[in-house]
Amino acid sequence: MALVSQLRIYRIRQGLMDEWLELFHDKLVPLHHEVGIPVPFASRNTADPDEFVWIRQFESADSVERQENEFFSNPPRVALGDVRGKFVESLEVRVLEELPVKQMEEQGA
């Protein structure tokens, strides 16, 4: 089965980005890894300081629901409370399926 990624675009509530980044890196990423959900990418939009973009990956389309349930029911995650409600003003999620990319051969002289 193909690896499935979620491209997640969050608008963080104004003035909370620094606190969000600390929570994301110190708590949320390790909790994702505990349940087998890698987070290979995270970035702040340089043109919009309240936009945060990240990717999380799942084993397959069939495993997304199971892995999300494991994440959200993990006691340390439950203890964090309503993270989205506190930090996230709006969000978009795009589901991406990994495709092979042909590598260009180097041009010889």
Solvent accessible surface area in square Angstrom, and as a share of the most:
residue,aa,sasa,rsa
1,M,188,0.84
2,A,44,0.34
3,L,55,0.28
4,V,9,0.05
5,S,12,0.08
6,Q,13,0.06
7,L,38,0.19
8,R,8,0.03
9,I,28,0.14
10,Y,7,0.03
11,R,78,0.29
12,I,1,0.00
13,R,90,0.33
14,Q,159,0.71
15,G,74,0.72
16,L,45,0.22
17,M,11,0.05
18,D,110,0.57
19,E,77,0.34
20,W,3,0.01
21,L,43,0.21
22,E,114,0.51
23,L,29,0.14
24,F,1,0.00
25,H,100,0.45
26,D,88,0.46
27,K,102,0.43
28,L,9,0.04
29,V,27,0.16
30,P,59,0.37
31,L,12,0.06
32,H,4,0.02
33,H,96,0.43
34,E,116,0.52
35,V,26,0.15
36,G,39,0.37
37,I,0,0.00
38,P,54,0.34
39,V,19,0.11
40,P,78,0.49
41,F,97,0.41
42,A,37,0.29
43,S,44,0.28
44,R,100,0.37
45,N,47,0.24
46,T,142,0.83
47,A,96,0.74
48,D,34,0.18
49,P,89,0.56
50,D,32,0.17
51,E,36,0.16
52,F,2,0.01
53,V,28,0.16
54,W,7,0.02
55,I,37,0.19
56,R,4,0.01
57,Q,36,0.16
58,F,1,0.00
59,E,98,0.44
60,S,8,0.05
61,A,73,0.57
62,D,113,0.58
63,S,7,0.05
64,V,27,0.16
65,E,128,0.57
66,R,114,0.41
67,Q,1,0.00
68,E,42,0.19
69,N,88,0.45
70,E,67,0.30
71,F,5,0.02
72,F,76,0.32
73,S,75,0.48
74,N,21,0.11
75,P,102,0.64
76,P,65,0.41
77,R,22,0.08
78,V,91,0.53
79,A,87,0.67
80,L,54,0.27
81,G,40,0.38
82,D,107,0.55
83,V,8,0.05
84,R,94,0.34
85,G,37,0.36
86,K,108,0.46
87,F,9,0.04
88,V,10,0.06
89,E,96,0.43
90,S,60,0.39
91,L,69,0.34
92,E,87,0.39
93,V,59,0.34
94,R,115,0.42
95,V,105,0.60
96,L,73,0.36
97,E,110,0.49
98,E,109,0.49
99,L,129,0.64
100,P,131,0.82
101,V,116,0.66
102,K,192,0.81
103,Q,149,0.66
104,M,175,0.78
105,E,152,0.68
106,E,169,0.76
107,Q,166,0.74
108,G,74,0.71
109,A,162,1.25
